[in-house]
Amino acid sequence: MLLAEMSLFEIISNATYGALAGVALWGLYCIVIVWSRVNQKRFKSEEEQDFFMDDVEQMLAGGDFEGVTEYCEGDKRAVAQIVGMAVEHREMGYKKARTFVMDRFQRDVMSDVEYRLSWVSTVIKSAPMIGLFGTVFGMMGAFETLATSESVEPSALASDINIALRTTACGLAIAIPLMILVANVNIRIAKMEDLVGAGLVRFMTVYREALSKYSSSRGGTAASTVEPMTSQSRVE
């Protein structure tokens, strides 16, 4: 009954408000997800990351790969996860392990962040357009009122013009704060990438040396195992 009493322009204007509210909530949700994701994946400071890397370097220098795995287990931060994966896949060798962990970082962390930010960018672009859509229909409603009445009271036009201006204002009110938030999030992402890059450069240097020692020790063990068997066969 309520819809039957409303004109087409009133229905579309109300639907425009609903669409604006929907895109605003979705954009804000994506911003919150990206913000929390970045905070989860980065160290709070470079000093905290250096402290973490000192512990990792000490364990790798002693050949304690299992200790590094246990130290990184359950840690959601990007550097800790990359270190843990690299150590777990040390059998692949340095180059393959390095490529593997970098691909996983790009796929599991950065791809999700970029996906969410692309949605926010879509909201920023679409919110003013939805507002403009409401503006067009508001003005059409005003002109329809002028066309169907011989004498028009200003109050009769005020409602349609009010809708026309308000929807555009709402669209801009959604887009502008989201643009500021996205700029802030991009700064935090850049800081995270710088921290992760510095941590990886430091880790990969120590990791290569540790793998060389690990490979040498395994080779030495294998040789010591084969040599007595050879001597025994000669004796026989």
N, C-alpha and C positions, 0 to 999 in steps of 0.2 A: 504493500500500500504506500509506503513512504517513497519508494522508487517511482511509483506511478505518478505521484504528485510532483516530482522533481522534473525540471526541464533537462534536455540533453546537455546543455552547457553546464548546468549545476552538477550533473553526474560526472562529466569529464573533469571539471575543476576539482571535485572531491577525489577522483581517481588520481589526478595529478599530485595532490597532497600525499596520497598513499604511496605513490611511486617515489616521490622525493624522500619520504620517511624510510622506505625500504632501502634505497641506494645509500642513504646516509648511514643507516645501521650497518649495512654490509661493508661499507668503506671503513667505518670505525672498527668493526670486528677484525678486518684484515690488518689494520694498523696495529691493533693490540697484539695479534698473533705474531706479526713480524717483530715488534718491539720485544716481546717476551722471548722469541726465538733467538734474537741477536744477544740479548742479555744472558740467555742460557748457554750460548756457544762461545762466549768470549770471557777472558779473564777480566777482573775488575780493573786491574792496573798492570803495567809492564813489570813492576817489581814482583807481583804475585806470580806472573808467568815465569820470570827468571828464577824464582824460588822453586817452582815446579820443575823447570828444566835442569836446575842444579842437581836435584834428586835423581832425575832420569839419567843424566850424564854419569853420575857416580855409579849407578847400578850397571849401566852399559859398559863402563870402563872395567868393571869387575866381571863382565860376562854374565850378569844375572838377568837374563831375558825373562825368566818366569817372574822375577820380582817386579820388573817393569810392567808386565801384563797385569799382575795383581794390583799394582799401584794405580793403573789407569782404568781398571775395571769399575764400572758404575759411574764414572765421571762423564758428564754430558758435554763438557766443553770440547770445542773442535780440536784443539791441539792435542788434548789427552786422548781423544778417540783416534786421531791419526797416528799418534805414537803407538797406541795399543794395537791397531790394525797392522802397522808396519812390522812390529815385533812378532805378532802372531803369524805373519806371512813371510818371515825371514827366509824360509826355504826357497822362495821364489827368486832370491837374489836382490841386489840393491836396486837396479834399474826397474825391474818389473814391480817390485814392492812399492817403489816411489810412484810409478805411474798408477798403480792400483789405488793407493790411498788418496792421491790427488783427484782421481776420477770419482771416488766415493765421496770426498768432500764436496766436489762440485755438484754431484747428483743429489746427495742427501741434505746438504745444508743450503748452498747457494741457490739451487734450482727452486726449492720450496720458497725461499725468501723472494726471489725474483717473480715467482708465480703470484704470490700474494700482492706484491707491489704493482704488478701489471693490472690486477683487479682494482686497486686503489686509483691508478691512473685512469682506468675506464670510468670509475665513479666521478672523478674530478671533471672529466670531459662531458659525461652524460648529464650530470646534475643541472648545469646551466641550460642545456638543451631541453631537458624536461620542463624546467621553469619557463623557458621561452615558448614551449608548446602550450602551457597553461595560459601564458600571456596572449597568444594568438586566439585561443578560444574565448578568453575573457573579453577581448575586443570584439570578437564576432558576436558575443552575447550582447554587448553594448549596442552594436550597430543593428542587431535584430530588434532590440527594444525601440530604437529610433525609427526603424522602418515600419513597425506594427502599431505605433501610437501616433495620434495626431499632435497631441501635446504631451511632452515628456517631462516629468518632474526630475530634478537633479538627483534626488535620492534613488530613483529607479535606475539611473546609470551608475550610481556610486558603487553598488554591489559588484557589477561586472568589471568595472575599472579597478576596483580594489583587488579582485581576484587576479586580474591581469598583471598588476604591479607586484602583488605579494608572492606569486609563484616564482617570478624572476628573482626577487630578493631572496627567497628561500634557496633557490638553486645556487646563487652566489654565496650565500651563507654556509652552504655545505661544502662547496668547492674550495673556497679560500682557506679555511682552517686545515682541510686535508692536504692542501699544497704545502702549508707550513710544516705539518707533521711529517709528510713524506721527505721534505728537505732535511728535517732533523734525523729521521730514520736513516737516510742515505749517508749522513755524516757518521752515524754510529756503525753502519755497515763498513764504511771505508776504514774506520779505526779498527774494527774487528779484522778486516783483511790484512791491515798492516801488522797487527799483533800476530795473527796466524802465520803470515809470511816470515816474520822475524823468527818466530819459534820453529818453523819448519827448516829454515836455513841452518839454524843452530843444531837442530836435532839430526838432520840428514848428514851433517859433517861427522858427528859422533857415531851415528848409526852405521855409516860406511866403514869406519875404523873398527867398530865392534863386529861387523859382519866379516871383515877380513880376518880378525883374530878367531872368530867362530869357525870359519871355513878352514883355517890353518890347523886349528885344534882337532877338527873332525878328520882332516887329512892325515894328521899325525897319528891319531888313534887307529885309523884304518890301516896305516902302514905297519904299525906295531902289531896289529892283529894278524896281518898277512905274513910277516917275516918269520915268526916262529913256526908257522905251518909249513913254510917253504923249507926251513932248516930240517924240520922233522921228516919231510918227504925225502930230502937228500940222504938223511941218515939211513932211512929204510932202504 
